[in-house]
Amino acid sequence: MITVFTSELTNRLRYIFELYFEELLQVPVLFVTTEQEFERAQGARLNYSNREFSFCQLNLRPHALLFQKELCYQDLTAISCNDELCFLKSSGDSFLPFDPFAAGFFLVSRYEEYLERQFGKHRRYPPHHSVLHRNKLLQRPVVNEWALLLARKIQSHYPDFRYQQAAFNFLTTIDVDNAWAYKNKSWPRMAGATLKAALNGNYQANRDRFRVLAGKEDDPYDTYNYIRRVYQQKADHLRFFFLLGRPGRYDRNVSPRNENYRQLIRELAATFPVGIHPSYRSSMIKSELRREINLLKDITGEMVDASRQHFLRLELPKTYRRLLKAGIKTDYTMGYAECLGFRAGIASPFYFYDLKFEEKTSLRVTPFQGMDVTLKDYLKLSPGLALDEIRKLMLEVKKFGGTFVSIWHNESLSDQGDWAGWRQVFEEMTALAISLKDGSE
């Protein structure tokens, strides 16, 4: 156990201390607000206040962030700690030159996103606006790093202090935006696609379409048996998200009324965990989210409590509040489409803290670090270079503990056209993740 003295126990302070100690380090934390309680405490003690105690070896003068009641712009000037950049300064007589609790809260709560007024495409928060991007820290799980830094500092003063670093884990997720390239489409949609391809001179697409519909070739997006084979012994490390929205410009999925699509979902749900992929439309029409969740529940016969937003549309706190009201318990949207890395500075799941209501919620956020489309389309990487980047991120997660989460799509595993060679990336990523989890690398 560690005993923490604070002059005021706020919701912000409790949230971030419990995240560091109880979740990341597996250490119970006890908060006290009187000198008498603090002096009587046994074992490791940490003074997080502007007071001085002769009997306490660890003093950290806090940044004001955890005691504020409002949202305001913070001084994010970078400072150095052990030759590494960090932010939110502490004091010269503190055991660290920065406040890892305030800095960690700033990142995990996504404080900076509440203050942003200029969004990118699809109203997504632009990564280049983040403090981690500006300080070239985006590809490091700094919150996990800071947790270990704290633990080691405490242990240097209290040798009996014991903690447990989080083990490496991994999760591969598949977004099914369009279950098939040619099969199981409505006749009007099929006719429109055929005409469009002909007008654009894309005769190969029409030849492929007719061969698939004639049963002479497999549909290129039908990669589900392949995915099953790769994860046949690791079903708990794979999760599918299904798009069930009404058709629209950005929602191009097969109709959820199609019995073949429904059967596909049932078959995959029998082996792997599944979740809802809330449509683009659902970000604008509240009732659509519940309708889509109920559709998936009707298809699988199971409760739906996991989600990832289509096009990674995430607006704080609006999106997460909607998910909570709809009964979602875990969301997997926290990450960037445009680049790789740790959007919230952490490689571990955490609870969403609502800054407007100033409370820890029951929504569990599982951040991801990389996506197939990011690697190929945004970063323009070859399969070989993409695998190098995945390996770097995975080793960072292994070093500091946490879960490496990646996003793939059924079509990106077709090994055809622009996606030729990406199956090898998928397979080698999986093999590396298994070896790191088993401790063989």
Secondary structure as UniProt FT lines:
FT   STRAND          2..5
FT   HELIX           11..18
FT   HELIX           19..24
FT   STRAND          29..32
FT   HELIX           35..40
FT   STRAND          44..47
FT   TURN            54..55
FT   HELIX           64..67
FT   STRAND          79..81
FT   TURN            82..83
FT   STRAND          84..86
FT   TURN            92..93
FT   HELIX           100..108
FT   TURN            109..110
FT   HELIX           111..114
FT   HELIX           121..123
FT   HELIX           127..129
FT   HELIX           131..134
FT   TURN            135..136
FT   TURN            138..139
FT   HELIX           142..157
FT   TURN            159..160
FT   STRAND          168..176
FT   TURN            183..184
FT   HELIX           187..199
FT   TURN            200..201
FT   HELIX           203..213
FT   TURN            214..215
FT   TURN            220..221
FT   HELIX           224..230
FT   TURN            231..233
FT   HELIX           235..237
FT   STRAND          238..242
FT   TURN            256..257
FT   HELIX           259..269
FT   TURN            270..271
FT   STRAND          274..276
FT   HELIX           281..283
FT   HELIX           286..300
FT   STRAND          306..307
FT   HELIX           310..312
FT   TURN            316..317
FT   HELIX           318..325
FT   TURN            326..327
FT   STRAND          330..331
FT   TURN            343..344
FT   STRAND          350..354
FT   TURN            355..358
FT   STRAND          359..365
FT   STRAND          370..371
FT   HELIX           372..373
FT   HELIX           374..378
FT   HELIX           383..400
FT   STRAND          402..409
FT   HELIX           410..413
FT   HELIX           417..419
FT   TURN            420..421
FT   HELIX           422..438
//
